[in-house]
Amino acid sequence: MQWRKLMWIAWPAFLVAGLLEMLVFALVDPQDLHWFGQPVELARAGVYTLAFFAFWGMAGLASALTLLLAQEKD
C-alpha cells in the first residue's frame, strides 16, 4: 500500500516537473541566469537537471500535502 501512495505522489509530480521545465526554459536561457548577483557557471544541462529536480520536489510536496489532506479520519 505504501508503494501505491508513493506513486500517487511521485508520478503526477514527475509529469508536472516535466511540463514546468518545458515552460520555464522556453522563456529563460540558462546562460542568462544569475545567483546572488553572480552568473551561474553551470552548463545548460546542469541547470536543466537541477531545475527539474527542484520542480519535481516542489510538485511532490504539493502532491503529498494533497494526499495527506484527502485522508479520512477514523
C-alpha positions in Angstrom: 0.0 0.0 0.0 2.9 2.4 0.7 4.3 2.0 -2.8 0.9 2.9 -4.2 0.8 6.1 -2.2 4.3 6.9 -3.2 3.4 6.5 -6.9 0.3 8.7 -6.3 2.7 11.4 -5.2 5.7 10.8 -7.5 4.1 10.2 -10.9 1.9 13.4 -11.1 4.8 15.4 -9.6 7.1 14.0 -12.4 4.7 15.0 -15.1 4.2 18.5 -13.6 8.0 18.9 -13.3 8.5 18.0 -17.0 5.8 20.5 -18.0 7.3 23.2 -15.8 10.7 22.5 -17.2 9.5 23.0 -20.8 7.5 26.1 -20.0 10.3 27.8 -17.9 13.1 27.1 -20.3 11.1 28.0 -23.4 11.3 31.5 -21.9 14.6 31.6 -20.0 18.1 30.9 -21.3 20.1 29.1 -18.5 23.2 31.1 -19.5 21.4 34.4 -18.6 20.7 33.3 -15.0 22.3 35.0 -12.1 22.6 33.7 -8.5 23.2 36.4 -5.8 24.4 38.8 -8.5 26.9 36.3 -10.0 26.3 34.4 -13.3 25.5 30.8 -12.9 28.6 28.9 -14.0 26.9 25.5 -14.7 26.5 24.1 -18.2 23.0 24.3 -19.6 22.4 20.6 -19.0 23.3 21.1 -15.3 20.8 24.0 -14.9 18.1 21.9 -16.6 18.8 19.0 -14.3 18.9 21.0 -11.1 15.7 22.9 -12.1 13.9 19.6 -13.0 14.7 18.1 -9.6 13.7 21.3 -7.8 10.4 21.4 -9.7 9.8 17.7 -9.0 10.5 18.2 -5.3 8.1 21.1 -5.1 5.4 19.3 -7.1 6.0 16.2 -4.9 5.4 18.2 -1.8 2.2 19.6 -3.2 1.0 16.1 -4.1 1.9 14.7 -0.7 0.1 17.5 1.0 -3.0 16.8 -1.1 -2.8 13.1 -0.2 -2.4 14.0 3.5 -5.4 16.3 3.4 -7.5 13.8 1.5 -7.1 11.0 4.1 -10.2 10.2 6.1 -10.0 10.4 9.8 -11.4 7.5 11.7 
